[in-house]
Amino acid sequence: MTALRSLSSHIPTPQSGLPPPPPDELLDAAAEFLHRYHSARPRAGHVRARLAAVRTQVLSTGTYQHTRGELAYGARIALRACGVYLGGIPWRDLLVRDMRATHEAAQVATGCVQHLRLSAGKGRVRPAVTVFAPDSPRLINEQVIRYAGYAQHGQIIGDRRHVAFTETVRRLGWRPPTARSAYDLLPLVIRDSEHGVRLFGVPRDVVREVPLEHPAFPWFVRLGLRWHAVGARSQQLSIGGVRYPAVFNGIYTSSAIGAEALGDDRGYGFGRVIAEHLGLDTADEGSLWRERAALELDRAVLHSFGAAGVSIAPRDAQPIPQHTDRYSPTFLG
């Protein structure tokens, strides 16, 4: 764990630090959400009484607090509508973790690690949302698990998408392993108002990884590809006008791992390597070598995750479309 103030300017301020909306807008959003919540949960009591209490809170403090039931309801709606694949799990069974009592950077880091542990389970990935307090320390990472990218000797080792972020956390004090690999875990970067930016390592034992092999090509395993089971994102969650820092995950699709992360030139760039193994002409885009390589990567991901008993969705899996309106609970990009 590292805490450094002097280099915090290298880290962007996350969107969750935006000020709350004006009272009138906040009250409108609260009213729309609470009417929806009480319509779905008649046993929650009279909506008029709840609206009156919220109005008093907003006018005196500038914001209001959701009950645990309201928070869980809003988080589940947001997760269902955000475009991640949920594997057909009933929305009432989506896990919501209320960590609004968290006020220290170390607690936020622990909450993220616990999220990974609970979501990964024994392989059956469970879609989940972890919600932190609006004024809690901010997780800077866009994803909880990310692999480092190193630029050295004119080549890239690891994930090309994270070369700049890797260099930033190194300036902040992170030390990569002596023997660098293509799958070194980047630390969690958390900013709080008291201590500045702090770094927290992600324990290897909470990161379930799946080595990839292909059902038809024995040479594929020698590429040494692998990927993690839980794709947990860090984004701002808006419920009834109140914005929360949050971490959430659905279930990976094979194309998100194969074609996008491992195959694309902007990621690991193995699409070209696989195409060459297949004897395709990578100098001719008309040979569709990118598409063929992406397809074989997807096959390898589906085969390997299935053999390991880890949840994975096919490339064409689509979430169920949900109707949303202006004040619907949502994850803000």
DAPE-V308086 format. One record per backbone hydrogen bond with DSSP energy under -0.5 kcal/mol. CO is the residue of the C=O (numbers start at 1). NH is the residue of the N-H. Records with the same first field share a line. If there is no record, write none. Layout:
# DAPE-V308086
CO = NH / NH
This chain:
# DAPE-V308086
2 = 199
4 = 197
5 = 8
7 = 10
8 = 11
12 = 14
14 = 17
15 = 18
22 = 26
23 = 27
24 = 28
25 = 29
26 = 30
27 = 31
28 = 32
29 = 33
30 = 34
31 = 35
32 = 36
33 = 37
34 = 38
35 = 39
36 = 40
37 = 41
41 = 44
42 = 45
46 = 50
47 = 51
48 = 52
49 = 53
50 = 54
51 = 55
52 = 56
53 = 57
54 = 58
55 = 59
56 = 60
57 = 61 / 62 / 63
58 = 62
67 = 71
68 = 72
69 = 73
70 = 74
71 = 75
72 = 76
73 = 77
74 = 78
75 = 79
76 = 80
77 = 81
78 = 82
79 = 82
85 = 251
86 = 89
90 = 93
91 = 94
95 = 129
96 = 98
97 = 99 / 131
99 = 102 / 133
104 = 108
105 = 109
106 = 110
107 = 111
108 = 112
109 = 113
110 = 114
111 = 115
112 = 116
113 = 117
114 = 118
115 = 119
116 = 120
117 = 121
119 = 126
120 = 123
123 = 125 / 311
125 = 127
127 = 95
128 = 249
129 = 97 / 131
130 = 247
131 = 99
133 = 136
138 = 140 / 191
142 = 234
144 = 146
146 = 186
148 = 159
150 = 152 / 157
152 = 155
155 = 152
156 = 158
157 = 150
158 = 160
159 = 162
160 = 163
162 = 149 / 166
163 = 167
164 = 168
165 = 169
166 = 170
167 = 171
168 = 172
169 = 174
170 = 173
174 = 176
178 = 180
181 = 184
184 = 148
188 = 190 / 200
189 = 140 / 141
190 = 198
191 = 138
192 = 196
196 = 192
197 = 4
198 = 190
199 = 2
200 = 188
201 = 203
203 = 206
204 = 207
206 = 208
207 = 209
208 = 229
209 = 211
210 = 227
216 = 218
217 = 214 / 220
218 = 221
219 = 222
220 = 223
221 = 224
225 = 212
227 = 210
229 = 231
230 = 232
231 = 233
232 = 144
233 = 235 / 248
235 = 246
236 = 238 / 332
237 = 239 / 244
238 = 330
239 = 242
241 = 21
242 = 239
244 = 237
245 = 132
246 = 235
247 = 130
248 = 233
249 = 128
251 = 85
252 = 313
253 = 257
254 = 258
255 = 260
256 = 261
257 = 262
258 = 263
259 = 264
261 = 268
262 = 270
263 = 271
264 = 267 / 269
267 = 160
269 = 272 / 273
270 = 274
271 = 275
272 = 276
273 = 277
274 = 278
275 = 280
276 = 279
280 = 282
281 = 284
283 = 285
284 = 287
285 = 288
288 = 292
289 = 293
290 = 294
291 = 295
292 = 296
293 = 297
294 = 298
295 = 299
296 = 300
297 = 301
298 = 302
299 = 303
300 = 213 / 304
301 = 305
302 = 306
303 = 307
304 = 308
305 = 309 / 310
306 = 309
313 = 254
314 = 317
325 = 328
327 = 240
330 = 238 / 332
332 = 236
